[in-house]
């Protein structure tokens, strides 16, 4: 057991680390597209409802469970759940809280590496050799190795660099690595985001022949609500799903980060502060860059087509073309991809930490050895995302790590908080050392509304999507062998970690018997 566990160096450090975990590629790519395609300003109604009734309660629950588990030298869900529930099976549900972020990590770092490469391509001017969407898509596909005959080794080398940078910060530890990175990276991210937002909001009317394509109308296009969309259940599901992604709830990351707090450190204000930084990045900055810029250059119909094209095309195809139309566009394009890289790396290091904490806390492995062990497994696991990209490997891994496990794990967390810890004890625990008093209405929201919301979401989502995905409906026969290969790899990880949990608890029991 790792009894001399690290602690965060400062209150600001943990706030920025959790904010950095939450602020990722989804804030600047996924959110603006979702908002545009789901009713513009009307999307923000279910979005904020989900934030208040689902996201913030889950965030406080995870901070509470995590800090509580840290008292028992547990930094991951198996140990935290077991220390609360005292049930022989509940710890195995905690495996989801380790593997959920790990599954996202094994494709996320590859995408993150694209942003690093594209930042260089932008600053050097190489990217601006493409003049239209097709040319820019060709550059992206060639870089990814998707184009027949295109070498993948340049992308592979940049991926290896990105991988090593991530594990360097993990090797340096909580204070010396993650906290230092967050204290530098999050402010820089905010500065770059504000610069890009100001540049977009000062575009005015770039084309005098199309006076209606101005920044004022662009903001109206994004924010004017189409209330008829509120009757569509899909909009509410999309909004709730975005809240999961944007706050990093349901992943197990906040559990781990909070476990490194002292038992009387504030979690009420700290949790709210980190969530607020994330919401500023998403709602203010994320909604003020891509779609408004697309509107003033391509019009409303063009902006919708861009939003429909998917996050890869938005970020790596359309945005460089938009910046190309601006004076000094190569600088703004470089800053755009640098912004995405910083957002990516603060998220990806947080995805590594739960598995690291598991090895350290439950097996007493030193950080240096844990980095080597986990690094080898993570590096090998990343390869299907790299080499099977064109066969849908990333979508498959994202389904399990970024969708299924999120909803399932969040539901398990809430029920452990409600029925194992008990609401009254959990509410008291939440306020130990608190710098603010959480409104009492949240006690009832956590007890009744959040679990109901989650059960409805899980049921509807399972009914609509689970069976088609499991049966690979709509997947070509060419892709199916690769998808099944990915599934077998993920299943192997699930079985492996379940066995590791069993071994760790057996060792713990034997140690207690000897004492």
FIMARMAR-130750 format. One line per field, with one value per residue (C-alpha): residue number from 1; residue in one letter; y, x, z. Coordinates in steps of 0.05 Angstrom, whole numbers, plus 5000, padded with zeros to 4 digits. Layout:
N
sevo	NUM, ...
vomi	A, ...
v	Y, ...
u	X, ...
w	Z, ...
This chain:
515
sevo	1, 2, 3, 4, 5, 6, 7, 8, 9, 10, 11, 12, 13, 14, 15, 16, 17, 18, 19, 20, 21, 22, 23, 24, 25, 26, 27, 28, 29, 30, 31, 32, 33, 34, 35, 36, 37, 38, 39, 40, 41, 42, 43, 44, 45, 46, 47, 48, 49, 50, 51, 52, 53, 54, 55, 56, 57, 58, 59, 60, 61, 62, 63, 64, 65, 66, 67, 68, 69, 70, 71, 72, 73, 74, 75, 76, 77, 78, 79, 80, 81, 82, 83, 84, 85, 86, 87, 88, 89, 90, 91, 92, 93, 94, 95, 96, 97, 98, 99, 100, 101, 102, 103, 104, 105, 106, 107, 108, 109, 110, 111, 112, 113, 114, 115, 116, 117, 118, 119, 120, 121, 122, 123, 124, 125, 126, 127, 128, 129, 130, 131, 132, 133, 134, 135, 136, 137, 138, 139, 140, 141, 142, 143, 144, 145, 146, 147, 148, 149, 150, 151, 152, 153, 154, 155, 156, 157, 158, 159, 160, 161, 162, 163, 164, 165, 166, 167, 168, 169, 170, 171, 172, 173, 174, 175, 176, 177, 178, 179, 180, 181, 182, 183, 184, 185, 186, 187, 188, 189, 190, 191, 192, 193, 194, 195, 196, 197, 198, 199, 200, 201, 202, 203, 204, 205, 206, 207, 208, 209, 210, 211, 212, 213, 214, 215, 216, 217, 218, 219, 220, 221, 222, 223, 224, 225, 226, 227, 228, 229, 230, 231, 232, 233, 234, 235, 236, 237, 238, 239, 240, 241, 242, 243, 244, 245, 246, 247, 248, 249, 250, 251, 252, 253, 254, 255, 256, 257, 258, 259, 260, 261, 262, 263, 264, 265, 266, 267, 268, 269, 270, 271, 272, 273, 274, 275, 276, 277, 278, 279, 280, 281, 282, 283, 284, 285, 286, 287, 288, 289, 290, 291, 292, 293, 294, 295, 296, 297, 298, 299, 300, 301, 302, 303, 304, 305, 306, 307, 308, 309, 310, 311, 312, 313, 314, 315, 316, 317, 318, 319, 320, 321, 322, 323, 324, 325, 326, 327, 328, 329, 330, 331, 332, 333, 334, 335, 336, 337, 338, 339, 340, 341, 342, 343, 344, 345, 346, 347, 348, 349, 350, 351, 352, 353, 354, 355, 356, 357, 358, 359, 360, 361, 362, 363, 364, 365, 366, 367, 368, 369, 370, 371, 372, 373, 374, 375, 376, 377, 378, 379, 380, 381, 382, 383, 384, 385, 386, 387, 388, 389, 390, 391, 392, 393, 394, 395, 396, 397, 398, 399, 400, 401, 402, 403, 404, 405, 406, 407, 408, 409, 410, 411, 412, 413, 414, 415, 416, 417, 418, 419, 420, 421, 422, 423, 424, 425, 426, 427, 428, 429, 430, 431, 432, 433, 434, 435, 436, 437, 438, 439, 440, 441, 442, 443, 444, 445, 446, 447, 448, 449, 450, 451, 452, 453, 454, 455, 456, 457, 458, 459, 460, 461, 462, 463, 464, 465, 466, 467, 468, 469, 470, 471, 472, 473, 474, 475, 476, 477, 478, 479, 480, 481, 482, 483, 484, 485, 486, 487, 488, 489, 490, 491, 492, 493, 494, 495, 496, 497, 498, 499, 500, 501, 502, 503, 504, 505, 506, 507, 508, 509, 510, 511, 512, 513, 514, 515
vomi	X, X, X, X, X, X, X, X, X, X, X, X, X, X, X, X, X, X, X, X, X, X, X, X, X, X, X, X, X, X, X, X, X, X, X, X, X, X, X, X, X, X, X, X, X, X, X, X, X, X, X, X, X, X, X, X, X, X, X, X, X, X, X, X, X, X, X, X, X, X, X, X, X, X, X, X, X, X, X, X, X, X, X, X, X, X, X, X, X, X, X, X, X, X, X, X, X, X, X, X, X, X, X, X, X, X, X, X, X, X, X, X, X, X, X, X, X, X, X, X, X, X, X, X, X, X, X, X, X, X, X, X, X, X, X, X, X, X, X, X, X, X, X, X, X, X, X, X, X, X, X, X, X, X, X, X, X, X, X, X, X, X, X, X, X, X, X, X, X, X, X, X, X, X, X, X, X, X, X, X, X, X, X, X, X, X, X, X, X, X, X, X, X, X, X, X, X, X, X, X, X, X, X, X, X, X, X, X, X, X, X, X, X, X, X, X, X, X, X, X, X, X, X, X, X, X, X, X, X, X, X, X, X, X, X, X, X, X, X, X, X, X, X, X, X, X, X, X, X, X, X, X, X, X, X, X, X, X, X, X, X, X, X, X, X, X, X, X, X, X, X, X, X, X, X, X, X, X, X, X, X, X, X, X, X, X, X, X, X, X, X, X, X, X, X, X, X, X, X, X, X, X, X, X, X, X, X, X, X, X, X, X, X, X, X, X, X, X, X, X, X, X, X, X, X, X, X, X, X, X, X, X, X, X, X, X, X, X, X, X, X, X, X, X, X, X, X, X, X, X, X, X, X, X, X, X, X, X, X, X, X, X, X, X, X, X, X, X, X, X, X, X, X, X, X, X, X, X, X, X, X, X, X, X, X, X, X, X, X, X, X, X, X, X, X, X, X, X, X, X, X, X, X, X, X, X, X, X, X, X, X, X, X, X, X, X, X, X, X, X, X, X, X, X, X, X, X, X, X, X, X, X, X, X, X, X, X, X, X, X, X, X, X, X, X, X, X, X, X, X, X, X, X, X, X, X, X, X, X, X, X, X, X, X, X, X, X, X, X, X, X, X, X, X, X, X, X, X, X, X, X, X, X, X, X, X, X, X, X, X, X, X, X, X, X, X, X, X, X, X, X, X, X, X, X, X, X, X, X, X, X, X, X, X, X
v	5000, 5069, 5101, 5163, 5188, 5253, 5313, 5374, 5432, 5486, 5498, 5532, 5471, 5422, 5471, 5482, 5407, 5388, 5446, 5423, 5352, 5378, 5429, 5387, 5380, 5372, 5444, 5475, 5423, 5381, 5433, 5486, 5433, 5402, 5470, 5490, 5425, 5422, 5486, 5539, 5577, 5527, 5474, 5515, 5505, 5429, 5440, 5483, 5439, 5380, 5421, 5440, 5374, 5324, 5354, 5396, 5344, 5289, 5334, 5345, 5271, 5252, 5303, 5277, 5203, 5216, 5256, 5204, 5146, 5182, 5174, 5099, 5105, 5092, 5135, 5095, 5070, 4997, 5017, 5077, 5037, 4980, 5027, 5056, 4998, 4939, 4893, 4838, 4852, 4928, 4938, 4904, 4959, 5006, 4975, 5018, 5080, 5060, 5033, 5087, 5142, 5092, 5071, 5144, 5156, 5104, 5142, 5212, 5218, 5202, 5257, 5303, 5290, 5315, 5382, 5387, 5371, 5419, 5475, 5467, 5461, 5526, 5568, 5544, 5559, 5488, 5479, 5540, 5506, 5476, 5522, 5484, 5432, 5373, 5393, 5402, 5335, 5303, 5332, 5305, 5236, 5231, 5251, 5199, 5146, 5135, 5152, 5091, 5090, 5151, 5139, 5140, 5146, 5223, 5218, 5159, 5198, 5258, 5210, 5179, 5249, 5266, 5200, 5212, 5283, 5257, 5204, 5253, 5295, 5232, 5209, 5276, 5262, 5300, 5364, 5363, 5340, 5348, 5409, 5446, 5431, 5455, 5519, 5538, 5506, 5528, 5603, 5599, 5562, 5617, 5672, 5639, 5625, 5698, 5722, 5677, 5697, 5772, 5761, 5725, 5776, 5833, 5803, 5850, 5838, 5805, 5803, 5870, 5835, 5793, 5845, 5796, 5752, 5795, 5778, 5805, 5758, 5703, 5708, 5710, 5647, 5611, 5637, 5652, 5593, 5548, 5530, 5477, 5434, 5428, 5376, 5330, 5280, 5273, 5345, 5330, 5267, 5305, 5360, 5311, 5273, 5338, 5353, 5285, 5299, 5371, 5362, 5295, 5266, 5191, 5178, 5166, 5221, 5269, 5212, 5202, 5276, 5288, 5229, 5269, 5323, 5328, 5305, 5377, 5410, 5447, 5411, 5452, 5516, 5481, 5436, 5494, 5536, 5483, 5471, 5546, 5551, 5494, 5526, 5592, 5556, 5518, 5566, 5632, 5613, 5549, 5579, 5643, 5615, 5561, 5572, 5649, 5647, 5596, 5638, 5703, 5666, 5612, 5636, 5601, 5540, 5532, 5536, 5481, 5437, 5449, 5429, 5366, 5347, 5322, 5345, 5322, 5361, 5422, 5426, 5402, 5420, 5479, 5521, 5526, 5548, 5602, 5627, 5628, 5682, 5728, 5774, 5738, 5676, 5629, 5657, 5649, 5579, 5560, 5588, 5549, 5483, 5501, 5515, 5446, 5413, 5447, 5429, 5358, 5346, 5372, 5323, 5263, 5265, 5263, 5200, 5165, 5181, 5133, 5072, 5099, 5109, 5039, 5008, 5052, 5048, 4976, 4942, 4989, 4997, 5057, 5112, 5099, 5025, 5041, 5090, 5037, 4983, 5027, 5061, 4995, 4972, 5040, 5046, 4978, 4992, 5057, 5021, 4997, 5070, 5089, 5033, 5015, 5087, 5081, 5018, 5054, 5035, 5103, 5105, 5036, 5052, 5118, 5082, 5041, 5090, 5155, 5136, 5069, 5069, 5143, 5133, 5066, 5090, 5154, 5113, 5066, 5126, 5159, 5095, 5082, 5154, 5147, 5077, 5060, 5126, 5152, 5222, 5252, 5229, 5247, 5317, 5326, 5300, 5348, 5407, 5388, 5446, 5477, 5551, 5558, 5527, 5487, 5506, 5456, 5443, 5403, 5353, 5335, 5341, 5290, 5245, 5245, 5282, 5263, 5187, 5192, 5233, 5181, 5122, 5154, 5172, 5102, 5069, 5112, 5111, 5035, 5026, 5071, 5054, 4995, 4937, 4968, 4982, 4913, 4879, 4926, 4948, 4994, 4972, 4946, 4874, 4900, 4937, 4883, 4841, 4903, 4923, 4854, 4857, 4922, 4892, 4832, 4879, 4920, 4856, 4832, 4896, 4889, 4818, 4836, 4893, 4852, 4798, 4852, 4877, 4806, 4796, 4863, 4848, 4779, 4808, 4859, 4805, 4762, 4822, 4837, 4765, 4765, 4829
u	5000, 5026, 5016, 5059, 5016, 5028, 4984, 4967, 5012, 4958, 4884, 4895, 4933, 4876, 4825, 4867, 4883, 4809, 4792, 4848, 4820, 4751, 4773, 4791, 4780, 4705, 4699, 4724, 4701, 4644, 4604, 4596, 4575, 4524, 4495, 4488, 4456, 4408, 4370, 4423, 4404, 4349, 4403, 4428, 4362, 4369, 4445, 4439, 4384, 4431, 4488, 4447, 4411, 4463, 4532, 4542, 4511, 4554, 4615, 4604, 4590, 4655, 4696, 4663, 4674, 4745, 4768, 4734, 4770, 4837, 4833, 4837, 4896, 4851, 4855, 4812, 4740, 4751, 4782, 4736, 4673, 4697, 4714, 4644, 4599, 4635, 4607, 4649, 4625, 4620, 4695, 4690, 4643, 4701, 4741, 4699, 4726, 4797, 4785, 4736, 4789, 4842, 4801, 4791, 4865, 4887, 4856, 4856, 4932, 4935, 4885, 4922, 4986, 4952, 4941, 5015, 5034, 4982, 5007, 5075, 5043, 5005, 5063, 5108, 5056, 5055, 4981, 4961, 4981, 4910, 4858, 4793, 4758, 4778, 4851, 4852, 4817, 4870, 4925, 4891, 4878, 4949, 4977, 4933, 4957, 4885, 4902, 4926, 5002, 5011, 5065, 5041, 5110, 5109, 5044, 5072, 5134, 5093, 5048, 5109, 5132, 5063, 5060, 5128, 5108, 5045, 5082, 5137, 5087, 5057, 5127, 5139, 5080, 5020, 5055, 5116, 5080, 5005, 4999, 5057, 5030, 4960, 4985, 5021, 4976, 4907, 4923, 4959, 4898, 4852, 4896, 4899, 4824, 4809, 4856, 4821, 4752, 4769, 4796, 4733, 4686, 4723, 4715, 4657, 4633, 4692, 4655, 4621, 4582, 4547, 4529, 4483, 4544, 4568, 4589, 4525, 4483, 4533, 4522, 4447, 4454, 4488, 4446, 4376, 4334, 4291, 4242, 4208, 4270, 4255, 4201, 4254, 4279, 4344, 4363, 4357, 4400, 4452, 4455, 4462, 4516, 4555, 4553, 4584, 4640, 4652, 4657, 4694, 4641, 4628, 4701, 4733, 4784, 4755, 4752, 4827, 4846, 4803, 4835, 4900, 4866, 4874, 4812, 4791, 4808, 4750, 4713, 4650, 4680, 4739, 4692, 4648, 4708, 4737, 4669, 4662, 4729, 4707, 4639, 4673, 4718, 4660, 4601, 4638, 4701, 4679, 4616, 4651, 4704, 4685, 4612, 4612, 4676, 4644, 4581, 4615, 4655, 4607, 4537, 4485, 4476, 4551, 4560, 4508, 4543, 4609, 4577, 4549, 4617, 4643, 4693, 4755, 4733, 4714, 4781, 4830, 4797, 4750, 4785, 4852, 4813, 4777, 4842, 4873, 4823, 4847, 4908, 4965, 4921, 4980, 4991, 4918, 4916, 4979, 4948, 4884, 4920, 4965, 4901, 4875, 4941, 4943, 4870, 4886, 4947, 4916, 4859, 4902, 4948, 4886, 4863, 4929, 4928, 4872, 4909, 4974, 4940, 4912, 4981, 5012, 4957, 4934, 5000, 5050, 5088, 5135, 5116, 5176, 5159, 5085, 5101, 5142, 5089, 5030, 5069, 5084, 5011, 4984, 5033, 5014, 4939, 4944, 4963, 4894, 4871, 4930, 4931, 4856, 4832, 4799, 4763, 4726, 4771, 4767, 4691, 4688, 4735, 4699, 4632, 4656, 4702, 4668, 4594, 4574, 4622, 4608, 4534, 4541, 4595, 4559, 4497, 4538, 4570, 4504, 4474, 4535, 4530, 4456, 4451, 4521, 4547, 4476, 4453, 4457, 4528, 4548, 4519, 4559, 4622, 4612, 4613, 4675, 4724, 4675, 4687, 4615, 4550, 4518, 4445, 4402, 4360, 4418, 4410, 4342, 4367, 4421, 4372, 4316, 4327, 4398, 4387, 4321, 4354, 4410, 4363, 4320, 4382, 4411, 4345, 4330, 4401, 4405, 4339, 4359, 4432, 4459, 4432, 4449, 4520, 4530, 4505, 4548, 4488, 4509, 4582, 4612, 4636, 4705, 4708, 4677, 4740, 4778, 4721, 4719, 4795, 4786, 4731, 4773, 4829, 4782, 4752, 4822, 4836, 4770, 4786, 4858, 4839, 4783, 4835, 4883, 4829, 4818, 4893, 4901, 4844, 4870, 4938, 4905, 4865, 4926, 4964, 4907, 4905, 4980, 4974
w	5000, 4981, 5049, 5036, 4980, 4944, 4957, 4915, 4928, 4928, 4922, 4855, 4831, 4841, 4812, 4749, 4744, 4745, 4698, 4652, 4653, 4634, 4581, 4521, 4446, 4457, 4484, 4419, 4368, 4393, 4431, 4376, 4326, 4373, 4391, 4317, 4295, 4354, 4352, 4365, 4428, 4442, 4454, 4512, 4551, 4559, 4564, 4625, 4654, 4648, 4677, 4739, 4750, 4726, 4716, 4779, 4826, 4796, 4801, 4875, 4886, 4853, 4893, 4957, 4942, 4919, 4979, 5025, 4991, 4997, 5073, 5063, 5014, 4954, 4891, 4844, 4841, 4863, 4929, 4940, 4926, 4971, 5029, 5026, 5007, 5041, 4989, 4957, 4887, 4884, 4875, 4807, 4782, 4798, 4742, 4695, 4729, 4711, 4641, 4618, 4615, 4593, 4533, 4514, 4523, 4473, 4415, 4445, 4446, 4371, 4355, 4403, 4363, 4300, 4332, 4349, 4277, 4248, 4293, 4260, 4190, 4203, 4230, 4174, 4120, 4093, 4109, 4067, 4003, 4001, 3971, 3982, 4025, 3982, 3981, 4056, 4066, 4022, 4066, 4129, 4099, 4074, 4142, 4176, 4128, 4105, 4032, 3995, 3991, 4037, 4089, 4161, 4193, 4200, 4240, 4279, 4299, 4323, 4361, 4396, 4416, 4443, 4480, 4513, 4533, 4566, 4606, 4624, 4664, 4694, 4715, 4749, 4795, 4821, 4844, 4799, 4736, 4731, 4777, 4744, 4675, 4694, 4726, 4662, 4609, 4631, 4635, 4567, 4539, 4564, 4535, 4466, 4468, 4484, 4428, 4377, 4402, 4396, 4326, 4304, 4337, 4302, 4232, 4217, 4145, 4108, 4042, 4024, 3969, 4023, 4077, 4112, 4129, 4187, 4257, 4288, 4246, 4260, 4335, 4323, 4281, 4339, 4397, 4370, 4395, 4353, 4408, 4365, 4375, 4450, 4435, 4406, 4459, 4419, 4436, 4510, 4503, 4463, 4515, 4573, 4535, 4523, 4598, 4613, 4564, 4582, 4658, 4656, 4702, 4699, 4681, 4748, 4737, 4789, 4839, 4831, 4832, 4895, 4930, 4935, 4977, 5052, 5090, 5107, 5041, 5009, 4953, 4947, 4920, 4887, 4847, 4827, 4807, 4762, 4730, 4719, 4682, 4638, 4623, 4605, 4556, 4526, 4526, 4516, 4477, 4444, 4416, 4392, 4346, 4297, 4278, 4277, 4234, 4187, 4182, 4160, 4106, 4083, 4105, 4148, 4102, 4096, 4172, 4181, 4130, 4166, 4233, 4200, 4172, 4239, 4289, 4250, 4188, 4229, 4264, 4212, 4146, 4153, 4205, 4168, 4105, 4147, 4177, 4107, 4089, 4145, 4147, 4184, 4182, 4190, 4260, 4280, 4250, 4289, 4353, 4339, 4336, 4394, 4434, 4416, 4434, 4503, 4515, 4493, 4536, 4601, 4589, 4568, 4628, 4672, 4635, 4652, 4726, 4749, 4724, 4754, 4821, 4819, 4810, 4863, 4916, 4909, 4893, 4925, 4860, 4856, 4808, 4764, 4755, 4747, 4691, 4654, 4663, 4644, 4589, 4554, 4557, 4536, 4478, 4450, 4461, 4420, 4356, 4333, 4334, 4291, 4240, 4239, 4236, 4168, 4191, 4248, 4306, 4339, 4336, 4367, 4425, 4436, 4441, 4500, 4535, 4518, 4519, 4549, 4607, 4624, 4634, 4669, 4716, 4734, 4752, 4796, 4831, 4847, 4876, 4919, 4945, 4959, 4988, 5014, 5039, 5051, 5031, 5100, 5112, 5041, 5050, 5114, 5081, 5023, 5072, 5112, 5101, 5051, 5034, 5010, 5032, 4976, 4967, 5005, 4944, 4917, 4972, 4942, 4870, 4886, 4922, 4872, 4807, 4788, 4795, 4758, 4703, 4697, 4695, 4641, 4601, 4608, 4590, 4530, 4505, 4512, 4477, 4419, 4408, 4447, 4405, 4337, 4360, 4391, 4327, 4284, 4244, 4187, 4192, 4127, 4123, 4108, 4174, 4219, 4230, 4253, 4299, 4331, 4340, 4378, 4420, 4439, 4460, 4503, 4533, 4550, 4588, 4626, 4646, 4664, 4710, 4742, 4758, 4784, 4831, 4857, 4867, 4903, 4951, 4965, 4982, 5026, 5063, 5073, 5101, 5150, 5173, 5188, 5227
